[in-house]
Amino acid sequence: MRIKRKIGAFGSLLLAALLLLAAPVSGWAAGGRADRAAVDYRDAEGWPEGPEISSQAACLIDLKSGAILYEKNGDETLYPASITKVLTALLIVENCDLDETLTFSRQAVEDIEADGRSGLVAEGDQMTVRDCLYLLLLKSSNEAAYALAEHMSGSVEAFAEEMNRRAEELGAENSHFANPHGLFDENHYTTARDMARIYWGAVQNETFLEINSTPRYSMAPTATWPDGFTVEMLDQMLVPGSEYYNEDVAGGKTGYIQKAQNTLVTYGVREERELVCVTMKAEARSQSYEDTEALLDYGFESFTLYPAAEQVDQEALMAEAAAEAPGVEALEVDPDAWILLPLEVSVEQAEAELQMDEPAEGGAWAGRLVYTWQGREIASVPVSAQVAEAESSASGAGDPAGEAGGLEDFRAQSQQEEENFLAGLAPWQLAVLAAGALAALALIVLFILRLWIQHQRRKRRRMRRQNRERYRK
């Protein structure tokens, strides 16, 4: 009986796994490390003092831990200019086939104000979505932004709705996007903190980062350029040999319009450390580069990152968990979680407290290991465990009535588990499940029909043989 129940549970888990595998790729792209809550303890005693910068607003975030390391006017709403294209590109790589071909419409070229046109495309030009993304992120083509928006959503207005939805998912709280390119619109604004959140999510997409980190790209031929043409990265921190080249910079996007002045988003990597930096409203592009370099050096040189799982005394943690829930087993600390502290602070100075939720059905137990330093929460590390199910009562052993009762209980519980499973599915998952059932039914019907047809053919052949034999006689 116990074996049957395990098989049933495995079947349910397998079905759930298949349904999850049927989920759109974009659903997975929304997660990653970008969904972690920011940790902000910059006013704590002993926090390293940040650099003086000339940009009006800035934000520096450690990507792995989620810690905000530096902010200047982080919540001030400002115009983003072309760093808007980060969000545009992220939506495209999450939702479009990069090998598809798009055609530049008249609107994609003529609806862009004259001083905002790249001059590299004309109405009717065709290129792949991939090439258009390189034109967007390297050359900052506004026409490419417009064409990509039309390709994905049919119009700039519909695409802007998707931009605002995705920005909110990534943690942007004080932003509103009205177009895919960043040209001036009073209703098109963001903050340094929101933009850091958006770029934080974008660089975790491998396709986006591959394009965003390329200093030079050869475009395929178009009607305007029969021999093709080359686009080069405008962000000089990514261009070897440039005055502002920085070997720690692995991705970036510049922006400029008169009312926004100079904006810049940057992804920096040094050894195991990853930082996202945003500077906004700098009077000169050189100031954006200089401020960003100072902030990256501050972030890399003033803090230490610790893998959370390596700091845990597993035996002591198991004992603490068992005190709250007897029978706990297979306890695991999230291997991708990190703890960030100032360089001069040892991880032993942080305190850890285990906080567990109520066990879910099947004995699954989730919680968190909360680290604090100077009375402030600095990390919340996910912890998972399994609680052994209680053994069946010995009083029913060998008792036919007890055996029958146990069977009825098992059937009732299995039915309840099935109902709970179906009730927990989203409408689209139910639709996928129904479609799968219909497809299976269709295959069965086709199989039966095929057998019937084969039977009829054999029957006709048999009758023809009988007729031939009768004729010969």
C-alpha positions in Angstrom: 0.0 0.0 0.0 2.8 2.4 0.9 4.5 1.5 -2.4 1.4 2.4 -4.4 1.1 5.7 -2.6 4.7 6.6 -3.5 4.1 5.7 -7.1 1.0 8.0 -7.1 3.0 10.9 -5.6 5.7 10.4 -8.2 3.1 10.5 -10.9 1.8 13.8 -9.6 5.2 15.3 -9.4 6.0 14.1 -12.9 2.8 15.8 -14.2 3.6 19.0 -12.4 7.1 18.9 -13.9 5.8 18.5 -17.4 3.4 21.4 -16.9 6.3 23.6 -15.7 8.3 22.6 -18.7 5.5 23.8 -20.9 5.7 27.3 -19.4 6.9 30.1 -21.7 10.7 30.8 -21.6 10.0 34.5 -20.7 8.5 33.3 -17.4 11.8 31.9 -16.4 13.7 35.0 -17.6 11.7 37.1 -15.2 13.4 35.4 -12.2 17.1 34.8 -11.7 18.7 36.9 -9.1 16.8 40.0 -10.0 13.8 39.0 -7.9 15.7 39.3 -4.6 14.8 42.1 -2.3 17.4 44.8 -2.0 19.4 45.1 1.2 20.2 48.6 2.2 22.3 49.2 5.3 24.5 52.1 4.1 23.8 54.2 7.2 25.3 51.6 9.5 28.3 52.5 11.5 31.5 51.3 9.8 30.0 51.5 6.3 32.7 52.6 3.8 32.3 56.1 2.6 31.5 56.4 -1.1 33.2 58.7 -3.7 32.1 62.2 -4.6 30.6 62.2 -8.1 29.3 65.0 -10.4 26.3 63.1 -11.8 23.0 64.3 -10.4 21.9 60.7 -9.5 23.5 57.3 -9.2 22.9 53.8 -7.9 25.4 51.0 -7.4 24.1 47.4 -6.6 26.0 44.2 -5.9 24.3 41.7 -8.3 24.8 38.5 -6.3 23.7 39.7 -2.8 21.2 42.4 -3.8 22.9 44.9 -1.6 22.7 48.6 -2.5 26.2 49.8 -2.0 25.8 53.5 -3.0 23.1 55.9 -3.9 22.9 59.6 -4.7 19.3 60.9 -5.3 18.4 57.3 -6.1 14.6 58.0 -6.1 14.6 61.2 -8.1 12.6 60.9 -11.3 14.7 61.8 -14.3 14.6 61.3 -18.1 16.6 58.2 -19.1 17.3 59.0 -22.7 18.8 56.0 -24.6 19.4 53.7 -21.6 15.7 53.1 -22.2 16.9 50.7 -25.0 18.1 48.2 -22.3 14.5 47.5 -21.4 13.5 47.4 -25.1 16.2 44.9 -25.9 15.4 42.7 -22.9 11.8 42.4 -24.0 12.8 41.5 -27.5 15.2 38.7 -26.6 12.7 37.3 -24.1 9.8 37.3 -26.6 11.0 37.1 -30.2 12.9 34.7 -32.5 16.2 36.5 -33.2 16.4 34.8 -36.7 13.1 36.3 -37.8 13.2 39.1 -40.4 11.6 42.5 -39.8 10.9 45.3 -42.3 11.4 49.0 -41.4 8.0 50.8 -41.9 7.6 54.4 -42.9 6.7 55.2 -39.3 9.8 53.6 -37.9 11.9 56.0 -40.0 9.8 59.2 -40.3 8.3 59.3 -36.9 11.7 59.8 -35.5 12.7 63.5 -35.3 15.4 64.4 -37.7 18.2 64.9 -35.2 17.4 61.5 -33.6 17.8 59.4 -36.8 20.9 57.3 -37.3 20.6 57.5 -41.1 21.6 53.8 -41.4 18.1 52.5 -42.5 15.4 53.5 -44.8 11.7 52.5 -45.3 11.5 49.0 -46.7 14.9 47.8 -45.4 14.9 44.3 -44.0 17.1 42.7 -41.4 17.0 40.0 -38.8 15.9 40.8 -35.3 19.4 39.9 -34.1 21.0 42.4 -36.4 18.5 45.0 -35.4 19.4 44.4 -31.7 23.0 45.1 -32.4 22.0 48.3 -34.2 20.0 49.2 -31.2 22.5 48.5 -28.4 25.8 49.4 -30.1 24.7 52.3 -32.4 21.7 53.3 -30.3 19.5 53.5 -33.4 16.1 55.0 -32.6 14.7 53.6 -35.9 15.8 50.1 -34.7 13.9 50.6 -31.4 10.8 51.7 -33.3 11.0 48.7 -35.7 11.5 46.2 -33.0 8.6 47.5 -31.0 6.3 47.3 -34.1 7.6 43.8 -34.8 6.8 42.5 -31.3 3.7 44.3 -30.3 2.3 45.9 -33.5 2.7 49.5 -32.3 4.8 51.6 -30.1 1.9 52.2 -27.7 1.3 48.5 -27.2 5.0 47.9 -26.7 5.2 50.6 -24.1 2.5 48.8 -22.1 4.8 45.7 -22.1 7.7 47.9 -21.1 5.9 49.1 -18.0 4.7 45.6 -17.1 8.2 44.2 -17.3 9.8 47.1 -15.5 7.4 46.5 -12.6 8.3 42.8 -12.5 12.0 43.8 -12.2 11.3 46.0 -9.2 11.0 49.4 -10.8 8.6 51.4 -8.6 8.9 55.0 -9.8 9.1 54.7 -13.6 6.9 55.1 -16.6 8.0 54.4 -20.2 6.2 55.9 -23.2 8.4 54.8 -26.1 11.1 52.2 -26.9 13.9 54.6 -27.7 14.1 57.2 -25.0 13.5 60.4 -27.0 11.9 63.1 -24.9 8.4 62.6 -23.6 7.2 64.1 -20.4 5.6 60.8 -19.5 8.8 58.9 -20.0 10.9 58.8 -16.8 12.7 56.6 -14.3 15.1 56.8 -11.4 18.7 55.6 -10.9 17.5 52.9 -8.5 14.8 51.7 -10.9 17.2 51.7 -13.8 19.7 49.7 -11.8 17.0 47.1 -11.1 16.1 46.9 -14.8 19.7 46.6 -15.9 20.3 44.1 -13.1 17.6 41.8 -14.7 18.8 42.4 -18.2 22.5 41.4 -17.8 21.3 38.0 -16.4 19.9 37.2 -19.8 22.8 35.6 -21.7 21.6 36.7 -25.1 21.2 40.3 -24.0 24.6 40.3 -22.4 26.3 38.8 -25.5 25.0 41.6 -27.6 25.5 44.3 -25.0 29.2 43.4 -24.5 30.2 43.4 -28.2 32.4 46.4 -29.2 32.1 45.9 -33.0 29.6 44.1 -35.2 29.3 43.5 -39.0 25.7 43.9 -40.3 24.3 41.8 -43.1 23.5 43.6 -46.4 20.3 45.6 -46.7 18.7 47.5 -49.6 20.4 50.7 -48.3 23.7 49.0 -47.7 24.2 46.2 -50.4 27.6 45.4 -49.1 26.6 45.5 -45.4 28.1 47.9 -42.8 29.8 47.9 -39.4 28.5 49.3 -36.2 30.7 50.1 -33.2 29.9 50.4 -29.5 29.2 54.0 -28.4 30.1 53.2 -24.8 33.8 53.9 -24.7 34.3 51.9 -21.5 33.9 48.8 -23.6 36.2 49.8 -26.5 39.8 48.7 -26.2 42.2 51.5 -26.9 39.7 54.2 -25.8 40.7 56.8 -23.3 37.9 55.5 -21.0 38.3 51.8 -21.6 37.9 49.8 -18.4 38.8 46.1 -18.3 36.2 45.5 -15.5 33.3 46.7 -17.7 31.5 43.8 -19.3 28.4 45.6 -20.6 27.0 49.1 -20.9 24.7 51.5 -22.6 25.0 55.3 -23.0 22.2 57.8 -23.4 21.8 61.5 -24.2 19.1 64.0 -24.9 19.2 67.6 -24.0 16.7 67.4 -21.1 18.2 64.2 -19.7 21.9 65.2 -20.3 24.2 62.2 -20.1 23.0 58.8 -18.7 24.9 55.6 -18.4 24.3 52.0 -17.2 27.3 49.7 -16.6 27.8 46.0 -15.7 31.1 45.5 -14.0 32.8 42.1 -13.2 36.0 41.6 -11.2 36.8 38.0 -10.2 33.7 36.6 -8.5 32.1 40.1 -7.9 29.4 41.5 -10.2 28.2 45.1 -10.0 25.5 47.2 -11.7 26.1 50.9 -11.8 23.8 53.7 -13.1 24.6 57.4 -13.4 22.1 60.0 -14.6 22.2 63.6 -15.6 25.9 64.3 -16.0 26.8 67.5 -17.9 29.4 65.7 -20.0 29.9 62.1 -21.2 33.3 62.1 -19.7 31.8 62.8 -16.3 29.6 59.7 -16.7 32.6 57.6 -17.4 34.7 59.0 -14.5 31.8 58.7 -12.0 31.2 55.1 -13.1 34.8 54.2 -12.8 35.0 55.7 -9.3 31.9 53.8 -8.2 33.0 50.5 -9.6 36.4 50.8 -7.8 34.6 51.7 -4.6 32.3 48.6 -4.9 35.0 46.2 -5.8 37.6 47.4 -3.3 35.5 48.2 -0.2 33.4 45.0 0.3 33.7 41.3 0.6 31.3 38.7 -0.7 30.8 35.4 1.2 29.0 32.3 -0.1 26.2 31.8 2.4 26.2 28.0 2.3 29.9 27.9 3.2 29.3 29.9 6.4 26.8 27.4 7.8 27.5 24.9 10.5 25.3 22.2 9.0 25.2 20.0 12.2 24.2 22.9 14.4 21.6 24.1 11.9 20.1 20.6 11.7 19.9 20.5 15.5 18.2 23.9 15.6 15.7 22.9 12.9 15.0 19.5 14.6 14.1 21.4 17.8 11.3 23.2 15.9 10.2 20.2 13.8 11.1 16.7 14.9 11.9 14.5 12.0 13.4 17.2 9.9 15.9 15.8 7.3 17.7 16.7 4.1 18.1 20.4 5.1 19.7 22.5 2.3 20.9 26.1 2.2 20.6 27.9 -1.1 23.9 27.4 -2.8 23.5 30.6 -4.9 22.9 32.9 -1.9 25.6 35.4 -0.8 26.4 37.7 2.2 28.1 41.0 1.5 29.9 43.0 4.2 32.4 45.9 4.3 36.0 44.8 3.8 37.0 45.4 7.4 34.1 43.4 8.8 34.5 39.7 9.4 31.6 37.4 8.5 31.8 36.0 12.1 30.6 39.4 13.3 27.2 38.8 11.6 24.5 36.9 13.5 22.3 34.2 12.0 18.7 33.2 12.9 16.8 30.3 11.4 13.2 31.2 10.6 11.0 28.4 9.2 7.4 28.4 7.8 4.8 25.8 8.6 5.4 22.5 6.8 3.5 22.2 3.5 1.8 19.0 2.3 4.1 16.1 1.8 6.4 17.4 4.6 8.2 20.1 2.5 9.6 22.8 4.8 10.8 26.2 3.6 12.3 29.1 5.5 15.3 31.4 5.6 18.5 32.0 7.5 18.4 35.7 8.4 21.8 37.4 8.9 22.1 40.6 10.8 24.9 43.0 11.4 24.7 45.9 13.9 21.0 45.1 14.3 20.3 45.4 10.6 19.3 42.5 8.2 22.0 42.0 5.7 20.9 38.8 4.0 18.0 36.5 3.9 19.2 33.1 2.7 16.5 30.5 1.5 16.6 27.2 3.4 14.6 24.1 2.4 14.1 20.8 4.3 11.9 17.7 4.4 10.0 16.5 7.4 9.5 12.7 7.6 5.9 11.7 7.5 4.5 10.0 10.7 4.4 6.2 10.5 1.1 4.4 10.4 -0.4 3.3 13.7 0.6 -0.2 14.8 -2.9 -0.8 16.2 -4.3 -1.4 12.7 -1.7 -4.0 11.7 -3.2 -7.3 10.8 -6.7 -6.0 11.3 -8.9 -6.5 8.2 -11.1 -3.7 9.2 -8.1 -1.5 9.8 -6.7 -2.5 6.4 -10.0 -1.6 4.7 -10.2 1.7 6.6 -6.6 2.5 5.6 -7.5 1.8 1.9 -10.5 4.0 2.0 -8.5 6.8 3.7 -5.8 6.4 1.0 -8.4 6.6 -1.8 -10.0 9.7 -0.2 -6.6 11.4 0.4 -5.5 10.6 -3.2 -8.7 12.1 -4.6 -8.2 15.2 -2.4 -4.6 15.5 -3.5 -5.7 15.3 -7.2 -8.4 18.0 -6.6 -5.9 20.2 -4.8 -3.4 19.8 -7.6 -5.9 20.7 -10.3 -7.2 23.6 -8.2 -3.7 25.0 -7.9 -3.1 25.1 -11.6 -3.2 28.4 -13.5 -5.8 28.7 -16.4 -3.1 28.4 -19.1 -1.7 25.2 -17.3 -5.2 23.7 -17.3 -5.5 24.6 -21.0 -2.2 22.8 -21.7 -3.3 19.8 -19.6 -6.7 19.7 -21.5 -4.9 20.1 -24.9 -2.6 17.2 -24.0 -5.6 15.0 -23.0 -7.4 15.8 -26.3 -4.2 15.1 -28.3 -3.9 11.7 -26.5 -7.5 11.0 -27.2 -7.1 11.9 -30.8 -4.1 9.6 -31.1 -6.1 6.7 -29.6 -9.0 7.4 -32.0 -6.6 7.5 -35.0 -5.0 4.2 -33.8 -8.4 2.5 -33.5 -9.5 3.9 -36.9 -6.3 2.6 -38.5 -6.9 -0.9 -37.0 -10.4 -0.8 -38.4 -9.2 0.2 -41.9 -6.6 -2.5 -41.9 -9.3 -5.0 -40.8 -11.5 -3.9 -43.7 -8.7 -4.2 -46.2 -7.9 -7.7 -45.0 -11.6 -8.6 -45.2 -11.8 -7.3 -48.8 -8.7 -9.2 -49.8 -10.0 -12.4 -48.3 -13.3 -11.9 -50.2 -11.4 -11.3 -53.5 -9.4 -14.5 -52.9 -12.6 -16.5 -52.2 -14.2 -15.1 -55.4 -11.2 -16.0 -57.5 -11.2 -19.5 -56.1 -14.9 -19.8 -56.8 -14.4 -18.6 -60.4 -11.6 -21.1 -61.0 -13.9 -23.9 -59.9 
